[in-house]
Structures are given as structure tokens and as C-alpha cells.
Amino acid sequence: MSEPHVTLDPGGLSPALESLREPLEQQLSSALRAAADRIRAGYAGEPVEEVCRRLLDETRSGLHPDIAEGFTPDMDEFCRVAIAIVRHEVHH
């Protein structure tokens, strides 16, 4: 699996905020990759559901509180990353 990456829906932002989409995607992706790396390093056989929950919690903890509060990712995508962690497919 390639590195995890967050892509924001371009239709979900106002024109005034569109210029912030790329930096925000970079920040979210960085927080997701850091969380995935930490979880992968400490993975001890937890079920996918637990890994997915931890992935979301740890990604949010790596964000500014205002951004974390508004971050509602596609949980199917987060669970795909969790499955890759469980299967040892996530690389940094």
C-alpha cells in the first residue's frame, strides 16, 4: 500500500477557503502518516476495528484542536489503512 493520504472534497469548501485546501490536505495527510507509523510500530495483534479507531484518535491528536474538531474522514478509507497496518502493508 502507498503512503496514506487525505484528499478533501473540492466541492466541500467555499471559494474563499479553496486556496487553503492543499495546505490542509498536507497537514491532514502528515498527521495520518504519523499516526499510522506509531500504530504500526506498536501493533500487537489488535483487531482491525481497534486499529481503525486508534488511527482516527491519533490522527486527530496530531492536529490543531479546531481542525481536529471539524475533521470527519471517510471511515472506509481509514479502515483500509487499518487493514494495511494489520496486514503489515503500510510503509513509511
LUMKOL-552657 format. One record per atom (N, C-alpha, C): residue number from 1; atom name; x, y, z. Coordinates in nm, 3 decimals. Layout:
<pts>
- NUM | CA | X | Y | Z
...
</pts>
This chain:
<pts>
- 1 | N | 0.085 | -0.118 | 0.000
- 1 | CA | 0.000 | 0.000 | 0.000
- 1 | C | 0.089 | 0.123 | 0.000
- 2 | N | 0.048 | 0.226 | -0.077
- 2 | CA | 0.123 | 0.350 | -0.078
- 2 | C | 0.097 | 0.426 | 0.053
- 3 | N | 0.172 | 0.533 | 0.072
- 3 | CA | 0.155 | 0.612 | 0.194
- 3 | C | 0.013 | 0.664 | 0.204
- 4 | N | -0.045 | 0.662 | 0.325
- 4 | CA | -0.179 | 0.717 | 0.342
- 4 | C | -0.182 | 0.866 | 0.307
- 5 | N | -0.291 | 0.908 | 0.248
- 5 | CA | -0.306 | 1.048 | 0.206
- 5 | C | -0.452 | 1.089 | 0.222
- 6 | N | -0.474 | 1.210 | 0.268
- 6 | CA | -0.609 | 1.264 | 0.282
- 6 | C | -0.635 | 1.359 | 0.165
- 7 | N | -0.748 | 1.340 | 0.098
- 7 | CA | -0.790 | 1.428 | -0.009
- 7 | C | -0.925 | 1.487 | 0.029
- 8 | N | -0.933 | 1.619 | 0.028
- 8 | CA | -1.058 | 1.686 | 0.062
- 8 | C | -1.144 | 1.699 | -0.062
- 9 | N | -1.274 | 1.692 | -0.041
- 9 | CA | -1.370 | 1.709 | -0.150
- 9 | C | -1.366 | 1.855 | -0.193
- 10 | N | -1.325 | 1.882 | -0.317
- 10 | CA | -1.315 | 2.022 | -0.360
- 10 | C | -1.449 | 2.094 | -0.357
- 11 | N | -1.558 | 2.023 | -0.369
- 11 | CA | -1.689 | 2.086 | -0.364
- 11 | C | -1.733 | 2.121 | -0.224
- 12 | N | -1.661 | 2.072 | -0.124
- 12 | CA | -1.699 | 2.094 | 0.014
- 12 | C | -1.646 | 2.223 | 0.074
- 13 | N | -1.565 | 2.297 | -0.002
- 13 | CA | -1.506 | 2.419 | 0.051
- 13 | C | -1.562 | 2.541 | -0.022
- 14 | N | -1.576 | 2.650 | 0.050
- 14 | CA | -1.618 | 2.775 | -0.013
- 14 | C | -1.504 | 2.826 | -0.100
- 15 | N | -1.535 | 2.909 | -0.197
- 15 | CA | -1.427 | 2.965 | -0.282
- 15 | C | -1.319 | 3.035 | -0.199
- 16 | N | -1.357 | 3.100 | -0.090
- 16 | CA | -1.259 | 3.170 | -0.005
- 16 | C | -1.163 | 3.072 | 0.062
- 17 | N | -1.210 | 2.951 | 0.090
- 17 | CA | -1.126 | 2.852 | 0.157
- 17 | C | -1.053 | 2.759 | 0.060
- 18 | N | -1.090 | 2.764 | -0.067
- 18 | CA | -1.029 | 2.673 | -0.165
- 18 | C | -0.877 | 2.687 | -0.168
- 19 | N | -0.825 | 2.808 | -0.149
- 19 | CA | -0.679 | 2.827 | -0.151
- 19 | C | -0.611 | 2.755 | -0.036
- 20 | N | -0.686 | 2.721 | 0.068
- 20 | CA | -0.628 | 2.651 | 0.183
- 20 | C | -0.636 | 2.499 | 0.170
- 21 | N | -0.703 | 2.450 | 0.064
- 21 | CA | -0.725 | 2.305 | 0.052
- 21 | C | -0.594 | 2.227 | 0.049
- 22 | N | -0.500 | 2.267 | -0.034
- 22 | CA | -0.375 | 2.191 | -0.046
- 22 | C | -0.295 | 2.190 | 0.085
- 23 | N | -0.272 | 2.305 | 0.151
- 23 | CA | -0.200 | 2.300 | 0.279
- 23 | C | -0.274 | 2.217 | 0.385
- 24 | N | -0.407 | 2.224 | 0.385
- 24 | CA | -0.484 | 2.146 | 0.481
- 24 | C | -0.472 | 1.997 | 0.450
- 25 | N | -0.479 | 1.959 | 0.323
- 25 | CA | -0.459 | 1.819 | 0.285
- 25 | C | -0.322 | 1.770 | 0.329
- 26 | N | -0.221 | 1.854 | 0.313
- 26 | CA | -0.086 | 1.816 | 0.354
- 26 | C | -0.078 | 1.795 | 0.504
- 27 | N | -0.141 | 1.884 | 0.581
- 27 | CA | -0.139 | 1.872 | 0.727
- 27 | C | -0.214 | 1.746 | 0.770
- 28 | N | -0.330 | 1.722 | 0.713
- 28 | CA | -0.408 | 1.603 | 0.748
- 28 | C | -0.334 | 1.475 | 0.710
- 29 | N | -0.274 | 1.474 | 0.592
- 29 | CA | -0.201 | 1.356 | 0.547
- 29 | C | -0.080 | 1.330 | 0.636
- 30 | N | -0.011 | 1.436 | 0.675
- 30 | CA | 0.104 | 1.421 | 0.763
- 30 | C | 0.063 | 1.361 | 0.898
- 31 | N | -0.047 | 1.411 | 0.953
- 31 | CA | -0.097 | 1.359 | 1.081
- 31 | C | -0.139 | 1.212 | 1.066
- 32 | N | -0.202 | 1.178 | 0.954
- 32 | CA | -0.243 | 1.039 | 0.930
- 32 | C | -0.121 | 0.949 | 0.917
- 33 | N | -0.020 | 0.991 | 0.841
- 33 | CA | 0.101 | 0.908 | 0.825
- 33 | C | 0.173 | 0.888 | 0.958
- 34 | N | 0.183 | 0.995 | 1.038
- 34 | CA | 0.249 | 0.984 | 1.169
- 34 | C | 0.172 | 0.887 | 1.259
- 35 | N | 0.040 | 0.897 | 1.257
- 35 | CA | -0.042 | 0.805 | 1.338
- 35 | C | -0.025 | 0.662 | 1.289
- 36 | N | -0.026 | 0.641 | 1.158
- 36 | CA | -0.010 | 0.507 | 1.103
- 36 | C | 0.127 | 0.449 | 1.141
- 37 | N | 0.231 | 0.532 | 1.135
- 37 | CA | 0.366 | 0.487 | 1.172
- 37 | C | 0.372 | 0.445 | 1.319
- 38 | N | 0.313 | 0.527 | 1.407
- 38 | CA | 0.314 | 0.494 | 1.551
- 38 | C | 0.236 | 0.365 | 1.578
- 39 | N | 0.121 | 0.352 | 1.516
- 39 | CA | 0.039 | 0.233 | 1.539
- 39 | C | 0.108 | 0.110 | 1.483
- 40 | N | 0.164 | 0.123 | 1.363
- 40 | CA | 0.234 | 0.009 | 1.301
- 40 | C | 0.351 | -0.035 | 1.389
- 41 | N | 0.425 | 0.062 | 1.443
- 41 | CA | 0.541 | 0.029 | 1.525
- 41 | C | 0.502 | -0.044 | 1.654
- 42 | N | 0.383 | -0.013 | 1.707
- 42 | CA | 0.341 | -0.076 | 1.831
- 42 | C | 0.233 | -0.181 | 1.812
- 43 | N | 0.209 | -0.220 | 1.688
- 43 | CA | 0.099 | -0.315 | 1.661
- 43 | C | 0.127 | -0.450 | 1.727
- 44 | N | 0.026 | -0.498 | 1.802
- 44 | CA | 0.043 | -0.623 | 1.876
- 44 | C | -0.076 | -0.716 | 1.857
- 45 | N | -0.129 | -0.719 | 1.734
- 45 | CA | -0.235 | -0.814 | 1.704
- 45 | C | -0.376 | -0.768 | 1.733
- 46 | N | -0.396 | -0.637 | 1.757
- 46 | CA | -0.531 | -0.586 | 1.782
- 46 | C | -0.617 | -0.605 | 1.658
- 47 | N | -0.751 | -0.615 | 1.678
- 47 | CA | -0.840 | -0.630 | 1.563
- 47 | C | -0.845 | -0.503 | 1.479
- 48 | N | -0.885 | -0.517 | 1.355
- 48 | CA | -0.892 | -0.405 | 1.261
- 48 | C | -0.975 | -0.291 | 1.317
- 49 | N | -1.089 | -0.323 | 1.380
- 49 | CA | -1.177 | -0.218 | 1.433
- 49 | C | -1.104 | -0.131 | 1.535
- 50 | N | -1.026 | -0.194 | 1.621
- 50 | CA | -0.949 | -0.120 | 1.722
- 50 | C | -0.841 | -0.035 | 1.655
- 51 | N | -0.774 | -0.090 | 1.556
- 51 | CA | -0.670 | -0.017 | 1.485
- 51 | C | -0.731 | 0.104 | 1.413
- 52 | N | -0.848 | 0.086 | 1.353
- 52 | CA | -0.916 | 0.195 | 1.283
- 52 | C | -0.952 | 0.307 | 1.381
- 53 | N | -1.005 | 0.272 | 1.497
- 53 | CA | -1.041 | 0.372 | 1.598
- 53 | C | -0.917 | 0.447 | 1.646
- 54 | N | -0.810 | 0.371 | 1.674
- 54 | CA | -0.686 | 0.434 | 1.720
- 54 | C | -0.628 | 0.525 | 1.612
- 55 | N | -0.639 | 0.483 | 1.488
- 55 | CA | -0.587 | 0.562 | 1.377
- 55 | C | -0.658 | 0.697 | 1.372
- 56 | N | -0.789 | 0.696 | 1.388
- 56 | CA | -0.865 | 0.822 | 1.389
- 56 | C | -0.826 | 0.906 | 1.510
- 57 | N | -0.823 | 0.845 | 1.628
- 57 | CA | -0.789 | 0.919 | 1.750
- 57 | C | -0.650 | 0.980 | 1.742
- 58 | N | -0.553 | 0.902 | 1.697
- 58 | CA | -0.415 | 0.952 | 1.691
- 58 | C | -0.396 | 1.054 | 1.580
- 59 | N | -0.469 | 1.040 | 1.470
- 59 | CA | -0.462 | 1.142 | 1.365
- 59 | C | -0.516 | 1.273 | 1.418
- 60 | N | -0.631 | 1.268 | 1.484
- 60 | CA | -0.689 | 1.391 | 1.541
- 60 | C | -0.598 | 1.453 | 1.645
- 61 | N | -0.530 | 1.370 | 1.725
- 61 | CA | -0.442 | 1.425 | 1.829
- 61 | C | -0.322 | 1.498 | 1.769
- 62 | N | -0.291 | 1.469 | 1.643
- 62 | CA | -0.179 | 1.536 | 1.576
- 62 | C | -0.218 | 1.664 | 1.505
- 63 | N | -0.344 | 1.704 | 1.520
- 63 | CA | -0.395 | 1.823 | 1.452
- 63 | C | -0.425 | 1.934 | 1.552
- 64 | N | -0.429 | 2.056 | 1.504
- 64 | CA | -0.476 | 2.168 | 1.585
- 64 | C | -0.618 | 2.134 | 1.629
- 65 | N | -0.655 | 2.165 | 1.754
- 65 | CA | -0.789 | 2.128 | 1.804
- 65 | C | -0.905 | 2.174 | 1.715
- 66 | N | -0.896 | 2.292 | 1.656
- 66 | CA | -1.004 | 2.341 | 1.569
- 66 | C | -1.015 | 2.255 | 1.443
- 67 | N | -0.902 | 2.215 | 1.389
- 67 | CA | -0.903 | 2.130 | 1.269
- 67 | C | -0.951 | 1.991 | 1.306
- 68 | N | -0.902 | 1.939 | 1.418
- 68 | CA | -0.941 | 1.805 | 1.462
- 68 | C | -1.092 | 1.795 | 1.483
- 69 | N | -1.149 | 1.901 | 1.539
- 69 | CA | -1.293 | 1.902 | 1.567
- 69 | C | -1.375 | 1.891 | 1.439
- 70 | N | -1.329 | 1.955 | 1.332
- 70 | CA | -1.402 | 1.953 | 1.206
- 70 | C | -1.363 | 1.841 | 1.113
- 71 | N | -1.268 | 1.758 | 1.153
- 71 | CA | -1.217 | 1.652 | 1.066
- 71 | C | -1.309 | 1.530 | 1.074
- 72 | N | -1.381 | 1.505 | 0.967
- 72 | CA | -1.470 | 1.389 | 0.959
- 72 | C | -1.430 | 1.309 | 0.835
- 73 | N | -1.333 | 1.221 | 0.851
- 73 | CA | -1.281 | 1.148 | 0.735
- 73 | C | -1.377 | 1.040 | 0.686
- 74 | N | -1.349 | 0.994 | 0.567
- 74 | CA | -1.418 | 0.879 | 0.511
- 74 | C | -1.368 | 0.757 | 0.588
- 75 | N | -1.454 | 0.702 | 0.673
- 75 | CA | -1.410 | 0.592 | 0.760
- 75 | C | -1.378 | 0.465 | 0.682
- 76 | N | -1.435 | 0.449 | 0.564
- 76 | CA | -1.397 | 0.335 | 0.480
- 76 | C | -1.250 | 0.344 | 0.443
- 77 | N | -1.206 | 0.466 | 0.410
- 77 | CA | -1.065 | 0.486 | 0.376
- 77 | C | -0.976 | 0.463 | 0.499
- 78 | N | -1.018 | 0.514 | 0.615
- 78 | CA | -0.939 | 0.493 | 0.737
- 78 | C | -0.930 | 0.344 | 0.768
- 79 | N | -1.038 | 0.272 | 0.749
- 79 | CA | -1.035 | 0.128 | 0.776
- 79 | C | -0.946 | 0.054 | 0.677
- 80 | N | -0.937 | 0.104 | 0.553
- 80 | CA | -0.844 | 0.042 | 0.457
- 80 | C | -0.700 | 0.058 | 0.505
- 81 | N | -0.669 | 0.175 | 0.562
- 81 | CA | -0.535 | 0.196 | 0.618
- 81 | C | -0.515 | 0.103 | 0.737
- 82 | N | -0.616 | 0.087 | 0.821
- 82 | CA | -0.607 | -0.002 | 0.936
- 82 | C | -0.584 | -0.146 | 0.891
- 83 | N | -0.653 | -0.189 | 0.787
- 83 | CA | -0.634 | -0.324 | 0.735
- 83 | C | -0.490 | -0.341 | 0.685
- 84 | N | -0.439 | -0.238 | 0.618
- 84 | CA | -0.300 | -0.245 | 0.570
- 84 | C | -0.202 | -0.255 | 0.687
- 85 | N | -0.231 | -0.186 | 0.798
- 85 | CA | -0.145 | -0.196 | 0.916
- 85 | C | -0.150 | -0.338 | 0.971
- 86 | N | -0.269 | -0.393 | 0.984
- 86 | CA | -0.286 | -0.527 | 1.036
- 86 | C | -0.213 | -0.629 | 0.947
- 87 | N | -0.219 | -0.606 | 0.817
- 87 | CA | -0.153 | -0.698 | 0.722
- 87 | C | -0.006 | -0.661 | 0.698
- 88 | N | 0.043 | -0.561 | 0.771
- 88 | CA | 0.182 | -0.516 | 0.760
- 88 | C | 0.214 | -0.464 | 0.620
- 89 | N | 0.120 | -0.390 | 0.560
- 89 | CA | 0.138 | -0.337 | 0.425
- 89 | C | 0.171 | -0.189 | 0.422
- 90 | N | 0.163 | -0.120 | 0.537
- 90 | CA | 0.189 | 0.024 | 0.539
- 90 | C | 0.339 | 0.046 | 0.553
- 91 | N | 0.394 | 0.125 | 0.462
- 91 | CA | 0.537 | 0.155 | 0.465
- 91 | C | 0.555 | 0.304 | 0.483
- 92 | N | 0.667 | 0.341 | 0.543
- 92 | CA | 0.694 | 0.485 | 0.558
- 92 | C | 0.810 | 0.526 | 0.474
</pts>
